[in-house]
Amino acid sequence: MTATLDRAGRTPRTGPPSVDIRGVSKVFGSGADAVVALDGVDLRVQPGEFVCLLGASGCGKTTLLNVVAGLDQPTAGEVERSVARPAVMFQEAALLPWLSAGRNVELPLRLAGVGRAARRRRAEELLALVRLEGLADKRPHELSGGMRQRVALARALAAATGVDESGEPGVLLMDEPFGALDAITRDVLQAELLRVWEATGTTVLFVTHDVRESVRLAERVVLLSSRPGRVVREWETREAPDRDGLHETITGELREVISAHARG
């Protein structure tokens, strides 16, 4: 049984968005070989909001995340972010194998010029937050897959919340971070992510093709069409009294998107 998080009492968010995507299109290649991955995407993510980008494989979810991260540039449109460098977490933990868990978490702080004592203290705090107390000295090969993803989450949080001094919530971009894990570990880490998100106030933009995962995690689910990716519909999960019913509704919409692409 998976848990859900009651967000009914959360205060409405105001002020400038953490991520503001306006008319973003992305074309790979040119001429007859051109592939339109995104077409006129508009999306705003408010400070501290948890938004899931949902869509079938190949619809442009990861491309949009890369554009928001600044890892790729849009062909048209604009992206504004409240922080210069959002933190990114991928499906693979991508830890440096020669560094301990603690040193992996410290890495973005070290690159940002944070002093040794301060970054070590922050790494210990974040490892405790993801329930890895006492494991700072372990190397990645000594940890399970789920533990490595916890370290990756702590490292991403270090980048999102430990560098920027503006006081604004950090921005964490997550590209199917639990997709390679077994079902039980994935369920546990989804619950942990919700707990950590509540504790830190981090803004999260989370990519998934799993409807159940999106409904469980997000405050808002944004459905993208099949390629080229466009925003088809959005759902506020806080306003849904019946999560099972919402899951069925979104699943139906996703199937229609996939079917329309196949017919086209």
Backbone bond lengths (Angstrom), bond angles and torsions (degrees), N, CA, C in turn:
res aa  C-N    CA-C-N  psi(-1)  N-CA   C-N-CA  omega(-1)  CA-C   N-CA-C  phi
1 M - - - 1.472 - - 1.527 109.40 -
2 T 1.315 117.41 130.37 1.454 120.85 179.60 1.513 109.94 -96.16
3 A 1.334 114.18 146.82 1.460 119.94 -179.28 1.514 109.73 -89.69
4 T 1.318 115.46 154.66 1.457 120.47 171.98 1.519 107.47 -120.95
5 L 1.316 116.17 162.89 1.454 121.42 -176.19 1.512 108.66 -112.96
6 D 1.322 116.84 125.55 1.450 121.26 -179.87 1.516 109.06 -79.57
7 R 1.337 115.90 112.97 1.458 119.57 -178.98 1.519 111.65 -113.85
8 A 1.327 116.35 15.25 1.467 119.52 -173.05 1.521 112.13 -60.91
9 G 1.335 117.54 -29.70 1.453 120.53 -175.72 1.510 114.73 -92.64
10 R 1.330 118.53 5.35 1.455 120.25 -177.42 1.522 110.93 -68.79
11 T 1.332 115.73 142.65 1.449 121.72 -178.34 1.531 110.44 -71.99
12 P 1.350 117.93 132.32 1.464 119.47 176.93 1.524 110.96 -56.59
13 R 1.317 117.03 142.74 1.456 121.11 -174.91 1.520 110.12 -94.99
14 T 1.308 115.49 139.85 1.457 121.14 178.89 1.520 108.61 -130.10
15 G 1.328 115.06 174.47 1.451 119.34 178.30 1.516 111.81 92.07
16 P 1.330 116.13 -179.86 1.473 121.12 -177.63 1.520 111.12 -61.00
17 P 1.323 117.42 143.42 1.461 120.14 178.98 1.522 111.60 -69.30
18 S 1.334 115.71 154.58 1.461 120.29 173.96 1.523 110.68 -73.07
19 V 1.338 116.37 -35.27 1.466 122.44 176.76 1.523 107.42 -133.70
20 D 1.317 116.68 127.68 1.467 122.04 179.94 1.530 107.98 -128.51
21 I 1.335 115.88 106.36 1.463 122.89 -177.66 1.523 107.47 -104.33
22 R 1.327 116.55 121.11 1.460 120.51 -174.30 1.528 110.66 -127.31
23 G 1.330 115.52 110.87 1.458 120.89 173.94 1.516 114.75 59.51
24 V 1.328 116.86 36.26 1.461 119.82 -174.32 1.524 111.11 -79.58
25 S 1.332 115.20 126.96 1.461 123.03 172.00 1.520 108.22 -125.43
26 K 1.326 115.02 151.31 1.457 119.91 178.27 1.515 109.17 -141.02
27 V 1.343 115.17 123.63 1.458 122.25 179.13 1.519 108.24 -119.76
28 F 1.326 115.75 129.40 1.457 121.06 175.02 1.528 108.67 -102.51
29 G 1.321 116.40 133.27 1.453 120.31 -179.51 1.516 111.47 81.13
30 S 1.330 115.56 -171.26 1.462 120.45 -178.62 1.518 109.81 -151.32
31 G 1.323 114.62 164.83 1.454 120.53 177.81 1.517 112.32 62.71
32 A 1.326 115.71 -139.89 1.468 120.66 -177.50 1.522 112.39 -68.02
33 D 1.330 116.55 -19.62 1.465 120.53 -178.77 1.526 112.72 -92.83
34 A 1.311 117.65 2.06 1.464 120.80 -176.26 1.530 110.84 -66.14
35 V 1.317 115.53 138.92 1.467 122.65 176.13 1.525 108.01 -121.08
36 V 1.327 116.29 120.28 1.462 120.97 178.39 1.524 107.99 -88.85
37 A 1.338 116.36 109.46 1.457 120.75 -177.93 1.525 111.67 -88.44
38 L 1.324 117.18 -38.54 1.464 122.60 -179.70 1.522 108.80 -132.62
39 D 1.326 115.73 146.10 1.463 119.69 -176.36 1.517 110.01 -140.96
40 G 1.329 116.00 98.31 1.465 121.25 172.74 1.509 114.72 64.68
41 V 1.321 117.06 49.24 1.466 120.77 -178.59 1.529 109.94 -82.82
42 D 1.330 115.88 129.04 1.464 123.18 173.81 1.524 107.88 -120.22
43 L 1.329 116.56 128.93 1.465 120.36 -179.90 1.514 109.54 -160.72
44 R 1.318 116.23 133.85 1.466 121.63 173.94 1.519 109.30 -119.22
45 V 1.329 115.54 134.58 1.459 122.08 176.79 1.519 107.72 -118.72
46 Q 1.327 116.29 120.08 1.455 120.94 -175.40 1.523 111.48 -80.00
47 P 1.331 117.78 158.69 1.467 120.84 179.72 1.525 111.67 -56.00
48 G 1.309 116.16 128.62 1.453 121.54 178.54 1.507 115.13 78.49
49 E 1.328 118.16 2.97 1.462 121.53 -178.32 1.528 110.62 -81.98
50 F 1.321 115.65 150.50 1.465 122.53 176.03 1.519 107.25 -113.38
51 V 1.339 116.43 110.39 1.465 122.34 -177.22 1.515 108.99 -119.52
52 C 1.331 116.53 133.96 1.456 122.01 174.31 1.521 110.19 -105.01
53 L 1.331 116.10 129.64 1.462 122.47 169.67 1.516 107.49 -92.07
54 L 1.314 116.29 116.79 1.458 122.29 -175.68 1.518 109.86 -114.35
55 G 1.320 115.60 140.93 1.450 118.98 176.19 1.515 111.04 176.41
56 A 1.329 115.75 166.15 1.454 120.70 179.05 1.525 110.23 -69.57
57 S 1.324 115.95 162.86 1.454 120.46 177.41 1.531 109.95 -58.73
58 G 1.341 115.45 135.90 1.453 120.42 177.98 1.510 115.62 85.06
59 C 1.346 117.38 8.89 1.467 119.35 -176.65 1.525 112.95 -86.18
60 G 1.322 118.20 -6.08 1.461 120.28 177.70 1.512 114.63 105.89
61 K 1.338 117.74 9.18 1.473 120.26 -178.67 1.526 111.34 -60.37
62 T 1.329 115.62 -50.40 1.463 119.29 -178.58 1.518 110.85 -67.06
63 T 1.326 117.00 -37.38 1.467 120.05 176.70 1.514 110.81 -58.85
64 L 1.326 117.08 -44.64 1.461 120.54 179.07 1.521 110.57 -63.77
65 L 1.328 117.74 -41.12 1.456 121.09 178.49 1.529 110.55 -62.04
66 N 1.332 116.61 -41.84 1.462 120.24 178.85 1.520 111.75 -63.97
67 V 1.330 116.75 -36.43 1.464 120.54 177.23 1.523 110.17 -66.27
68 V 1.333 116.58 -43.85 1.464 119.97 178.68 1.528 110.68 -63.23
69 A 1.346 116.26 -37.61 1.464 120.81 -179.44 1.517 112.58 -71.60
70 G 1.337 117.57 -15.91 1.449 120.60 -174.97 1.514 112.98 84.23
71 L 1.349 116.95 9.51 1.461 121.16 177.60 1.522 111.48 -79.15
72 D 1.328 116.45 -16.76 1.465 122.35 176.94 1.522 107.31 -145.09
73 Q 1.304 116.50 156.59 1.462 121.30 -178.28 1.525 110.12 -106.67
74 P 1.330 117.71 140.71 1.468 119.25 177.87 1.522 111.10 -70.56
75 T 1.318 116.17 149.81 1.459 121.05 173.70 1.524 109.86 -72.37
76 A 1.321 115.92 -35.49 1.462 121.93 176.76 1.516 108.03 -147.04
77 G 1.331 116.84 158.97 1.447 121.13 179.21 1.523 112.66 91.48
78 E 1.319 115.32 -179.50 1.458 121.28 -174.87 1.525 110.63 -137.79
79 V 1.329 115.40 151.36 1.460 122.72 172.71 1.524 108.18 -128.86
80 E 1.308 116.53 125.00 1.461 121.20 173.77 1.519 108.49 -114.82
81 R 1.342 115.61 138.58 1.448 121.71 -179.45 1.525 109.10 -127.81
82 S 1.331 115.79 151.52 1.459 119.88 178.72 1.516 112.26 -78.59
83 V 1.337 116.80 -14.94 1.464 121.15 178.44 1.522 108.30 -126.19
84 A 1.324 115.79 153.65 1.458 119.47 -176.96 1.518 112.01 -68.82
85 R 1.337 116.75 -39.66 1.456 120.88 -175.14 1.527 110.55 -132.61
86 P 1.315 117.70 98.33 1.465 118.56 174.35 1.528 110.23 -63.98
87 A 1.317 115.94 150.83 1.466 120.75 174.24 1.519 108.66 -83.11
88 V 1.333 116.83 146.25 1.457 121.84 -177.67 1.522 109.32 -126.57
89 M 1.330 115.66 135.96 1.465 121.68 175.92 1.523 107.98 -126.47
90 F 1.340 115.84 128.04 1.453 121.63 -175.18 1.531 111.28 -105.08
91 Q 1.345 115.37 178.50 1.464 120.50 179.62 1.520 110.90 -64.00
92 E 1.320 117.16 -38.72 1.455 121.52 175.09 1.525 108.98 -90.28
93 A 1.327 115.97 142.09 1.468 120.00 -177.29 1.523 111.95 -63.30
94 A 1.347 117.11 -33.75 1.466 122.25 176.82 1.524 112.32 53.45
95 L 1.327 116.22 41.86 1.458 120.55 175.58 1.526 109.70 -79.67
96 L 1.309 116.65 150.46 1.455 120.67 175.61 1.520 108.32 -77.39
97 P 1.343 118.71 116.63 1.455 121.11 -170.12 1.520 114.44 -66.88
98 W 1.325 117.41 -21.91 1.462 119.99 -178.20 1.536 112.25 -87.91
99 L 1.336 117.01 -3.52 1.457 120.88 178.08 1.519 109.92 -106.97
100 S 1.319 116.16 148.20 1.461 120.95 174.70 1.523 109.43 -69.42
101 A 1.328 115.22 169.98 1.465 119.96 177.23 1.520 110.71 -57.27
102 G 1.326 115.79 -45.24 1.461 119.76 -179.32 1.515 112.38 -62.40
103 R 1.330 116.93 -42.50 1.459 120.08 -179.31 1.524 111.37 -69.29
104 N 1.333 117.47 -32.90 1.462 119.92 174.43 1.519 110.73 -61.70
105 V 1.329 116.39 -42.71 1.469 120.14 179.46 1.525 110.64 -67.51
106 E 1.311 116.73 -34.84 1.463 121.15 -179.45 1.524 113.07 -70.23
107 L 1.330 117.21 -21.64 1.463 120.58 -168.73 1.527 114.50 -53.05
108 P 1.355 120.11 -50.55 1.469 117.82 -179.94 1.522 112.95 -64.17
109 L 1.323 116.56 -29.33 1.459 119.61 177.57 1.527 110.55 -71.61
110 R 1.318 115.82 -38.91 1.464 119.99 177.20 1.523 110.65 -63.22
111 L 1.339 116.37 -43.76 1.461 120.20 179.53 1.525 111.68 -64.39
112 A 1.339 116.12 -26.64 1.464 120.75 179.41 1.522 112.22 -86.31
113 G 1.340 117.34 -0.84 1.457 120.04 176.86 1.510 115.01 87.52
114 V 1.327 117.86 13.83 1.466 120.85 178.17 1.533 108.58 -71.46
115 G 1.322 116.73 137.73 1.456 121.89 -177.96 1.521 112.68 -62.48
116 R 1.333 115.74 157.49 1.451 121.33 -173.30 1.524 112.81 -58.91
117 A 1.317 117.06 -47.99 1.468 119.91 -176.99 1.524 110.86 -64.71
118 A 1.340 116.83 -41.68 1.462 120.73 -177.96 1.519 111.16 -67.73
119 R 1.327 117.16 -40.98 1.466 118.18 -178.40 1.525 111.35 -72.53
120 R 1.331 117.34 -32.51 1.467 119.30 176.87 1.523 110.45 -67.13
121 R 1.325 115.46 -40.70 1.468 119.55 178.02 1.523 110.67 -63.87
122 R 1.333 117.05 -42.81 1.462 120.44 -179.86 1.526 110.92 -65.96
123 A 1.334 117.25 -39.74 1.464 120.38 178.36 1.516 111.09 -62.03
124 E 1.321 117.47 -41.37 1.459 120.74 178.17 1.523 110.89 -63.19
125 E 1.341 116.50 -40.22 1.470 120.72 178.57 1.534 110.94 -62.92
126 L 1.330 116.08 -43.34 1.460 119.48 -177.33 1.517 112.14 -72.55
127 L 1.303 117.93 -36.02 1.470 119.80 175.31 1.524 110.41 -64.80
128 A 1.320 116.60 -37.22 1.466 119.22 175.18 1.525 110.50 -65.63
129 L 1.327 116.73 -37.43 1.464 120.76 -179.35 1.523 111.24 -62.41
130 V 1.333 117.29 -35.46 1.469 120.64 179.21 1.534 111.60 -95.40
131 R 1.315 115.89 16.79 1.473 123.88 174.36 1.529 112.84 64.06
132 L 1.327 115.06 44.87 1.465 120.62 174.88 1.529 110.70 -124.08
133 E 1.333 115.57 37.69 1.458 119.72 178.16 1.532 110.26 -57.59
134 G 1.317 115.49 138.84 1.450 120.68 175.09 1.514 115.08 79.68
135 L 1.339 117.86 3.87 1.464 120.68 -177.49 1.522 112.78 -112.17
136 A 1.327 117.25 15.66 1.466 120.66 -176.28 1.522 112.70 -61.81
137 D 1.320 117.63 -28.24 1.458 120.74 -176.52 1.529 113.46 -89.42
138 K 1.313 118.09 -3.36 1.461 121.32 -179.39 1.532 110.16 -76.13
139 R 1.336 115.89 141.47 1.461 121.24 173.86 1.532 108.85 -85.20
140 P 1.339 118.05 157.53 1.471 120.41 -177.91 1.522 114.31 -52.63
141 H 1.349 118.33 -37.87 1.462 119.65 -177.24 1.523 112.61 -69.52
142 E 1.328 117.08 -12.54 1.463 121.59 178.37 1.530 112.05 -91.12
143 L 1.317 117.17 -0.60 1.459 122.27 -175.89 1.525 110.40 -113.62
144 S 1.321 116.11 152.13 1.464 121.06 174.78 1.526 110.01 -72.32
145 G 1.346 116.07 169.20 1.455 120.04 178.93 1.521 112.50 -59.19
146 G 1.338 115.77 -41.84 1.457 119.37 178.39 1.516 112.34 -65.28
147 M 1.327 116.85 -38.66 1.462 120.56 178.17 1.520 110.95 -65.93
148 R 1.335 116.53 -39.63 1.467 119.13 178.53 1.523 111.21 -62.68
149 Q 1.339 116.38 -37.92 1.463 118.63 177.32 1.527 111.07 -68.35
150 R 1.325 117.80 -31.49 1.469 120.34 174.90 1.529 110.29 -65.00
151 V 1.342 115.66 -41.25 1.467 119.02 177.17 1.533 109.47 -63.25
152 A 1.339 116.69 -42.68 1.462 120.39 178.58 1.524 110.88 -61.21
153 L 1.339 116.96 -38.42 1.459 120.54 177.54 1.523 110.24 -65.72
154 A 1.330 116.92 -43.49 1.466 120.02 178.17 1.526 110.68 -61.41
155 R 1.333 116.97 -40.86 1.470 120.31 178.54 1.532 110.86 -64.39
156 A 1.338 116.46 -42.72 1.458 119.87 177.98 1.524 111.03 -62.78
157 L 1.333 116.76 -39.31 1.461 120.18 177.81 1.524 111.24 -66.73
158 A 1.341 116.55 -33.88 1.456 119.37 175.84 1.519 110.32 -61.01
159 A 1.331 115.72 -42.00 1.460 120.12 178.34 1.526 111.57 -69.74
160 A 1.340 116.56 -36.71 1.467 120.69 -174.86 1.518 112.88 -79.96
161 T 1.327 117.48 -33.71 1.469 120.11 -172.02 1.518 113.93 -120.14
162 G 1.330 117.21 -8.12 1.455 118.09 -173.34 1.502 115.61 -108.77
163 V 1.352 116.80 0.32 1.461 119.49 -175.54 1.511 111.58 -114.64
164 D 1.321 116.73 -47.93 1.455 121.30 -175.10 1.528 110.26 -70.55
165 E 1.327 116.47 132.88 1.465 120.72 -176.99 1.529 112.42 -104.78
166 S 1.321 117.50 9.63 1.461 120.26 -174.92 1.514 113.20 -74.63
167 G 1.327 116.98 -16.77 1.453 119.85 -175.48 1.507 113.12 87.43
168 E 1.349 117.30 -7.99 1.458 120.83 177.44 1.527 109.80 -75.34
169 P 1.348 116.94 150.81 1.463 118.10 175.87 1.520 111.04 -59.29
170 G 1.331 116.97 142.36 1.445 120.32 176.00 1.510 110.71 -67.41
171 V 1.333 116.13 163.08 1.459 122.53 178.88 1.525 108.47 -116.32
172 L 1.328 116.29 123.05 1.455 122.39 -178.97 1.523 109.03 -118.04
173 L 1.329 116.47 120.12 1.458 123.19 178.77 1.520 107.77 -103.71
174 M 1.342 116.68 126.28 1.461 121.07 -173.01 1.523 109.81 -126.30
175 D 1.340 115.77 120.15 1.461 121.44 -176.48 1.532 109.60 -105.88
176 E 1.336 116.43 91.78 1.460 123.78 -179.66 1.537 111.41 43.97
177 P 1.337 117.45 55.76 1.465 120.11 -171.69 1.519 114.72 -67.73
178 F 1.344 117.62 -17.51 1.467 119.42 -178.04 1.528 112.11 -110.76
179 G 1.325 116.82 8.24 1.461 121.02 -173.38 1.513 114.39 -64.16
180 A 1.340 118.03 -27.81 1.463 120.74 -176.71 1.524 112.95 -92.65
181 L 1.327 117.63 2.95 1.463 121.32 -175.25 1.524 110.96 -96.71
182 D 1.327 115.59 157.75 1.458 119.25 175.63 1.519 110.04 -68.97
183 A 1.335 116.48 164.01 1.462 121.76 -170.97 1.530 112.55 -60.41
184 I 1.328 117.70 -41.49 1.459 120.75 -177.64 1.519 110.71 -67.96
185 T 1.342 116.32 -46.35 1.469 119.73 178.87 1.520 110.62 -63.31
186 R 1.324 117.26 -39.66 1.462 121.39 178.81 1.527 110.57 -61.33
187 D 1.326 116.52 -43.05 1.458 120.94 179.91 1.527 111.09 -61.98
188 V 1.326 116.16 -42.72 1.465 120.78 -179.89 1.527 110.32 -64.77
189 L 1.323 116.65 -44.67 1.455 119.67 -176.85 1.527 112.42 -71.38
190 Q 1.315 117.60 -29.38 1.470 119.18 173.11 1.526 110.37 -61.84
191 A 1.327 116.07 -44.47 1.466 120.11 178.19 1.527 111.00 -63.91
192 E 1.333 116.20 -39.77 1.455 120.23 178.72 1.520 111.12 -65.06
193 L 1.338 116.90 -40.34 1.457 120.12 179.18 1.519 110.97 -61.55
194 L 1.327 117.41 -42.45 1.460 120.36 177.67 1.529 110.99 -61.18
195 R 1.324 116.30 -42.18 1.466 120.35 179.80 1.532 110.64 -63.94
196 V 1.334 116.76 -44.43 1.460 121.10 -179.49 1.523 110.76 -66.69
197 W 1.332 116.73 -40.77 1.468 120.31 178.02 1.528 110.94 -60.64
198 E 1.323 116.14 -43.65 1.466 119.85 177.82 1.521 111.27 -61.81
199 A 1.333 116.41 -38.13 1.458 120.94 -175.16 1.525 112.70 -74.31
200 T 1.342 117.67 -29.68 1.463 120.64 -172.24 1.525 114.49 -104.53
201 G 1.321 118.45 -21.85 1.459 120.24 -175.98 1.512 113.82 71.82
202 T 1.325 116.65 17.31 1.461 121.32 -179.62 1.532 110.70 -68.39
203 T 1.326 116.37 140.43 1.458 121.89 171.76 1.524 108.50 -77.48
204 V 1.334 116.98 129.75 1.463 120.65 -176.40 1.530 109.87 -123.45
205 L 1.342 115.03 128.57 1.458 122.29 169.45 1.524 106.16 -117.56
206 F 1.327 116.35 112.54 1.460 123.72 -165.62 1.522 109.48 -118.69
207 V 1.329 117.37 123.32 1.462 122.78 179.81 1.523 109.80 -94.74
208 T 1.332 116.64 133.35 1.464 121.04 177.08 1.525 109.60 -155.81
209 H 1.330 116.07 157.44 1.466 120.41 169.15 1.515 110.16 -111.02
210 D 1.351 116.87 6.69 1.461 124.11 -175.84 1.535 109.11 -98.87
211 V 1.329 116.91 110.96 1.467 120.88 -177.61 1.524 111.12 -61.08
212 R 1.328 117.09 -44.87 1.462 119.88 -177.65 1.524 111.06 -62.08
213 E 1.329 116.50 -40.05 1.461 120.02 178.15 1.522 110.65 -63.27
214 S 1.322 117.27 -42.37 1.462 120.56 -178.33 1.523 111.42 -64.39
215 V 1.328 116.66 -41.89 1.471 120.49 -178.98 1.518 110.25 -68.34
216 R 1.314 116.52 -37.84 1.458 119.83 -179.15 1.527 112.20 -68.15
217 L 1.334 116.84 -41.15 1.456 120.30 -170.51 1.526 113.55 -89.42
218 A 1.320 117.04 -43.62 1.460 120.08 -163.04 1.519 113.36 -83.99
219 E 1.307 114.95 152.69 1.463 121.68 163.43 1.524 109.76 -81.28
220 R 1.334 114.77 -29.42 1.467 120.16 179.99 1.516 108.74 -140.58
221 V 1.334 115.86 132.28 1.464 122.13 177.99 1.519 107.80 -108.86
222 V 1.336 116.03 127.62 1.460 122.24 -178.88 1.526 107.79 -115.87
223 L 1.324 116.84 118.07 1.458 122.15 -178.16 1.522 110.12 -93.93
224 L 1.347 115.42 127.61 1.459 121.27 174.91 1.523 109.97 -99.88
225 S 1.315 115.63 146.09 1.460 120.95 175.42 1.523 109.67 -72.28
226 S 1.332 116.02 166.55 1.452 119.36 169.57 1.526 108.77 -65.75
227 R 1.317 115.97 162.72 1.457 121.76 -172.04 1.527 112.40 -53.55
228 P 1.354 115.99 132.94 1.461 126.72 0.56 1.526 112.10 -76.08
229 G 1.333 115.91 142.62 1.451 120.77 -175.76 1.517 112.96 -69.38
230 R 1.308 114.71 125.63 1.470 122.38 172.64 1.524 107.96 -134.46
231 V 1.314 117.19 153.40 1.467 120.06 175.75 1.521 108.41 -73.09
232 V 1.345 115.87 119.88 1.463 121.67 -177.91 1.517 111.08 -93.81
233 R 1.337 115.66 -46.05 1.460 119.78 -176.13 1.518 109.05 -162.94
234 E 1.350 115.76 157.78 1.454 121.59 176.72 1.521 109.37 -130.59
235 W 1.330 115.22 151.09 1.470 121.62 176.70 1.522 109.53 -132.46
236 E 1.321 116.79 134.23 1.459 122.31 172.42 1.525 107.76 -91.04
237 T 1.307 117.05 111.50 1.462 119.53 -176.18 1.521 112.29 -73.00
238 R 1.336 117.34 -23.72 1.469 119.84 179.24 1.522 111.40 -63.45
239 E 1.327 116.28 -27.27 1.461 120.72 -176.30 1.521 112.15 -92.81
240 A 1.327 116.99 4.55 1.464 120.45 -176.74 1.524 110.30 -96.00
241 P 1.341 117.95 109.25 1.468 119.50 179.04 1.520 112.79 -71.28
242 D 1.333 116.63 -20.45 1.462 121.57 -175.56 1.525 108.62 -125.34
243 R 1.343 116.47 98.48 1.466 120.21 -178.44 1.528 111.50 -65.62
244 D 1.326 117.46 -36.48 1.465 119.66 178.39 1.523 110.93 -63.59
245 G 1.330 115.47 -41.74 1.453 119.62 177.77 1.516 111.94 -64.66
246 L 1.341 116.53 -39.11 1.461 120.29 177.80 1.519 110.39 -64.61
247 H 1.333 116.31 -40.08 1.462 120.47 177.48 1.526 110.47 -58.79
248 E 1.328 117.51 -44.05 1.461 121.03 179.41 1.524 111.47 -64.78
249 T 1.327 116.20 -40.22 1.468 120.21 179.63 1.515 111.65 -62.82
250 I 1.331 115.82 -48.12 1.466 119.95 -178.36 1.527 110.63 -66.84
251 T 1.333 116.62 -38.88 1.457 120.06 177.91 1.524 110.47 -60.09
252 G 1.326 116.52 -42.37 1.460 120.49 177.88 1.517 111.96 -61.78
253 E 1.341 116.45 -42.51 1.466 120.19 178.91 1.529 110.91 -64.93
254 L 1.333 116.59 -41.00 1.458 120.29 179.60 1.526 110.74 -64.23
255 R 1.327 116.84 -41.77 1.465 119.91 177.63 1.524 111.37 -62.13
256 E 1.313 116.66 -38.50 1.458 120.45 179.02 1.530 110.43 -65.38
257 V 1.345 116.52 -40.61 1.465 120.24 178.02 1.519 110.12 -61.09
258 I 1.326 116.48 -45.61 1.464 120.79 -179.14 1.523 110.81 -65.38
259 S 1.349 116.88 -41.73 1.455 121.07 179.72 1.522 111.83 -64.51
260 A 1.347 115.69 -40.54 1.459 119.61 -180.00 1.518 110.38 -63.75
261 H 1.340 116.19 -37.57 1.469 119.97 178.51 1.539 110.24 -66.12
262 A 1.333 115.35 -41.12 1.471 119.72 179.95 1.529 110.27 -64.70
263 R 1.344 117.52 -39.75 1.464 120.62 179.79 1.514 111.96 -67.84
264 G 1.376 113.79 -31.39 1.465 118.47 -178.38 1.493 112.59 -73.69
